[in-house]
Amino acid sequence: PRRADFLHSILHAIGAVEAEGYAALKELGASPLKRVLTCGGGASNDAWMQMRQRMLGVPTARAEWTDAAVGVALLAARGTDN
């Protein structure tokens, strides 16, 4: 297979796992997914963003800060709020 086909297959598999994860969270009582903000290297890949949007069935957008470390820091800060 061509390299592009191989990479497309990998991204498709990642998207499928992501969709299954969100479905499992919903079954456990999490609120329904409304949108997905992307950071890190995937935020610069338009094809990946479109693929995820199709697979997840919700809008995807780039986060205000696309450096993955910023997202982790924000989640950590939120986790310390009581």
Secondary structure as GFF3:
##gff-version 3
##sequence-region A 1 82
A	DSSP	alpha_helix	3	27	.	.	.	ID=ss1
A	DSSP	beta_strand	36	38	.	.	.	ID=ss2
A	DSSP	three_ten_helix	41	44	.	.	.	ID=ss3
A	DSSP	alpha_helix	46	56	.	.	.	ID=ss4
A	DSSP	beta_strand	60	62	.	.	.	ID=ss5
A	DSSP	alpha_helix	68	79	.	.	.	ID=ss6
###
